[in-house]
């Protein structure tokens, strides 16, 4: 997809020599803290913002010479609700389809199918103002499918949704992937990335920090288990257990102790009965925080 992708604003290098390959038919996740360069990267990929340098191609075609054709084969699900409140549910799809010069006869056949896919067929004549947040997200997804795209780009697809609505969006994305769509997604939800993505990259300050399958990332960057301990730890603890700096982290009054040995962690918890301890398996969130830091971003 891109080689050496860079974006510079004055003295700020927002994206620094990024290399990305998105295999066809896969769900590919782009993760990073606020200000990491995710949105800037997406805007360049979609041809919405010029790049400073680098090579960028989609479907094997350069966006410099084939942007119109690429857009015809791409569907975008933005984070913001940009549905037109002046039109009904079905009319929003119809108007959007006309931008792609899809004929009325094709739209009359396609719109009911898309509304059924996202379970909004019973709301076709309703105004946008009557829809819940989850319904609007599903309608935006249906709109992104109006041109039957090969590539779908999701920017934070489930932000602000309740668990039921989130799971429905996940189910739809899984279905689209089974149907052969290529999916590029940005998300702040690590569970979402683990459930949906075949491969992820973590970027920060415009640079690629790590890339791989979610499970592979956890194996490479974290031990199998983690013990969260809240409270003041005795100084002798780490000396007695042989813990090294790269095996524990601290954020506020919480310590995170990593190990491949469950027994070691449970023994640690047993000698600290006065402290709140949580023993769990390591996950993608641990990888993310280890690579990008636990400090709050403003």
ABEGO torsion letter per residue (X at the ends): XBBGBBBBBEABBABBGBBBBBBBGBBBBBBEBBGAGAAAAAAAAAGABBBABEBBBBGGBBAAAAAAAAAAABBBBBABBABBAABBAAAAAAAAAAAAGBBAAAAAAAAAAAAAAAGAAAAAABBAAABBAAAAAAAAAAAAAAAGBABBBBBGAABGBBAAAAAAAAAAAAAAAAAGBBBBBBBABAAAAAAABABBBBBBGGBBABBEBAAAAAAAABBABBBBBBEBBBAAAAAAAGBBAAABBBBEABBBBBBABAAAAAAAAAABAABBBBBBBBBAAAAAAAAAEABBBX
